[in-house]
């Protein structure tokens, strides 16, 4: 069964998280998005969204569990 979420990357730099997700699931498209950005609704089994800290405290660290969808 393919991996569908990556709780272990929360707190990692977004670039490292993308590398890990791509290694586990090269078949999905990865979107890297600043936290708080409005995104369109809808489930996509071929997408993973990685939300990272941006704004006043722009650390670039992943702030929530990336998951397929």
trRosetta pair geometry for C-beta under 8 A, 3 or more apart (Angstrom, degrees):
i j d omega theta_ij theta_ji phi_ij phi_ji
2 25 6.1 82 -176 -105 113 105
2 27 7.8 -59 -135 46 151 128
3 6 7.2 63 152 -70 125 80
3 24 4.8 -34 44 166 142 129
3 25 6.0 -124 64 -48 94 110
4 67 6.1 28 147 -159 76 83
4 68 4.5 -74 -151 15 78 117
5 65 5.5 24 -176 159 111 116
5 66 6.8 165 -151 93 60 52
5 67 4.0 -13 -102 -104 91 91
5 68 7.2 -100 -62 7 60 74
6 9 4.6 14 140 9 114 116
6 17 6.9 132 120 -160 143 94
6 20 6.6 130 -150 110 141 118
6 21 5.7 -87 -39 -86 158 93
6 24 7.3 165 -86 38 115 155
6 48 7.8 50 5 -164 119 141
6 65 6.5 170 72 -165 53 75
6 66 4.8 -1 47 63 109 98
6 67 7.4 -164 17 -75 68 51
7 10 6.1 -26 -171 -5 54 113
7 65 4.6 -22 -95 -116 67 119
8 20 7.8 -117 89 156 107 158
9 12 4.5 -67 -164 26 69 131
9 16 7.3 -176 -143 106 103 88
9 17 3.9 104 178 -120 136 98
9 20 5.8 -174 -83 62 125 144
9 21 7.2 -44 -28 -47 163 95
9 50 7.8 -53 118 -130 138 113
9 62 5.2 29 132 48 90 164
9 65 7.9 115 56 -132 83 54
9 66 6.4 -12 66 17 130 113
10 62 5.3 -118 -119 106 38 104
10 63 7.1 30 -147 -173 87 10
10 64 6.7 -15 -110 -150 110 8
10 65 5.9 -45 -56 -76 116 61
11 61 5.6 -11 -154 -180 31 124
11 62 6.5 -41 13 63 23 84
12 16 4.7 -111 168 83 117 118
12 17 4.8 142 88 -59 122 91
12 20 7.6 25 113 4 170 138
12 61 6.6 152 78 -149 21 79
12 62 5.4 13 56 15 74 116
13 16 4.8 85 65 8 87 104
13 17 7.1 -157 93 -8 44 88
13 60 5.5 11 -142 121 80 106
13 61 6.1 -61 -90 -98 40 60
13 62 7.7 61 124 -17 7 83
14 17 5.4 -56 -148 36 35 115
14 18 6.3 38 155 -22 68 103
14 32 5.4 95 171 -147 131 122
14 50 5.7 129 -147 135 94 128
14 52 4.1 -46 -66 -76 126 144
14 60 5.5 -104 5 175 103 78
14 61 7.2 -172 -37 -131 73 14
14 62 5.8 132 -90 -63 64 80
15 18 5.8 -51 -149 33 31 112
15 19 6.6 35 151 -20 62 104
15 60 7.8 -1 -7 164 89 120
16 19 5.6 -52 -151 33 35 115
16 20 6.5 33 152 -17 66 105
17 20 5.8 -57 -151 37 32 109
17 21 6.2 28 155 -16 67 108
17 50 5.4 146 111 -142 131 139
17 62 4.8 90 -58 -52 158 140
17 66 6.5 132 168 -10 124 141
18 21 5.9 -55 -142 40 30 108
18 22 6.0 31 158 -19 65 110
18 30 5.3 139 -136 131 91 154
18 32 6.3 -40 -71 -70 128 120
18 50 6.2 -106 -72 0 81 164
19 22 5.9 -59 -146 39 25 111
19 23 6.4 28 154 -22 62 107
20 23 5.7 -55 -150 33 30 112
20 24 6.4 20 156 -11 65 108
21 24 5.9 -61 -149 43 31 106
21 25 6.1 -37 173 43 69 99
21 28 7.4 -72 157 72 105 121
21 30 5.7 120 98 -99 135 135
21 48 5.6 -147 -176 96 144 160
21 50 7.2 -142 -7 -65 155 123
21 66 6.2 -53 -85 107 141 149
22 25 7.1 -83 -125 69 20 58
22 26 5.8 51 -177 -98 67 65
22 30 6.4 -78 -66 -17 89 142
23 26 7.4 15 -120 -57 13 88
25 28 4.7 15 134 11 118 112
25 48 7.1 111 79 -28 138 138
25 68 7.6 -128 -173 -77 171 110
27 46 7.0 -90 140 -135 82 86
28 46 5.4 -175 -125 -171 67 48
28 47 6.2 170 -171 -88 99 11
28 48 5.1 69 134 -11 139 99
28 68 6.4 -114 -111 -112 151 94
29 46 6.0 49 9 138 91 86
29 47 5.2 -24 66 -106 92 69
29 48 7.4 180 86 26 45 67
30 47 7.7 148 -92 -160 26 57
30 48 5.0 -19 -110 69 73 98
30 49 7.9 153 -162 -95 55 22
30 50 6.2 19 -177 -9 101 114
30 66 7.9 10 -140 -166 99 144
31 39 8.0 117 120 -127 149 137
31 47 6.4 10 -6 -168 110 105
31 48 7.2 -177 25 89 71 46
31 49 4.8 -23 69 -111 105 71
31 50 6.9 178 87 24 50 70
32 50 4.9 -21 -109 69 66 107
32 52 6.6 8 -172 -5 91 120
33 37 5.0 -124 175 55 104 136
33 39 6.4 -9 -150 -69 166 125
33 49 5.7 -14 13 -167 126 102
33 50 6.9 148 23 75 72 51
33 51 5.4 -34 78 -101 91 66
33 52 7.4 153 76 18 40 76
34 37 5.0 100 69 -33 80 116
34 51 7.4 24 140 -155 15 71
34 52 6.4 -56 -113 68 43 78
34 54 3.5 -38 -145 19 109 153
34 55 7.2 123 178 -33 121 80
35 51 4.7 86 -88 169 74 106
35 52 6.3 -128 -27 82 90 26
35 53 5.8 -9 11 -100 131 37
35 54 5.9 170 33 24 75 85
35 55 7.6 -78 70 -3 91 114
35 63 4.9 6 -78 41 143 149
35 64 7.5 127 -111 -4 110 104
36 54 7.2 -125 34 62 109 99
36 55 6.8 37 27 -44 149 134
37 51 7.8 -163 34 -126 97 97
39 49 6.7 13 -126 -125 174 156
43 69 5.0 -57 -137 -152 78 82
44 47 3.9 39 92 14 119 120
44 69 6.5 97 46 175 56 28
45 68 6.1 25 -149 165 49 118
45 69 7.5 7 -87 -92 40 42
47 68 7.0 118 73 -156 46 59
47 69 6.7 -65 80 89 90 22
48 66 5.1 54 175 170 107 110
48 67 6.7 -165 -134 97 86 16
48 68 5.7 -49 -82 -90 84 48
48 69 7.7 63 -106 32 48 56
49 66 6.5 -162 82 -135 44 84
49 67 7.9 -12 45 52 76 57
49 69 7.6 -61 10 77 100 77
50 62 6.0 -66 -170 -115 95 107
50 66 4.7 -19 -93 -90 72 129
51 62 6.9 95 75 -153 54 66
51 63 5.5 -67 111 53 97 96
51 64 5.2 19 56 35 122 103
51 66 7.7 174 13 -82 68 77
52 59 7.8 -134 173 80 91 72
52 60 5.5 -1 169 -162 133 39
52 61 6.2 156 -153 78 86 22
52 62 5.6 -53 -97 -90 75 44
52 63 6.3 133 -138 -6 23 93
53 57 6.1 -51 171 107 122 86
53 58 6.3 167 124 -138 82 33
53 59 4.4 23 79 42 135 91
53 60 6.5 -53 62 -3 84 15
53 61 5.1 16 13 52 116 75
53 63 5.2 117 -58 -57 78 119
54 58 5.0 20 -143 -117 44 91
54 60 7.7 61 -80 -81 69 49
55 58 6.0 167 49 -67 33 84
62 66 6.8 -64 -155 -31 133 103
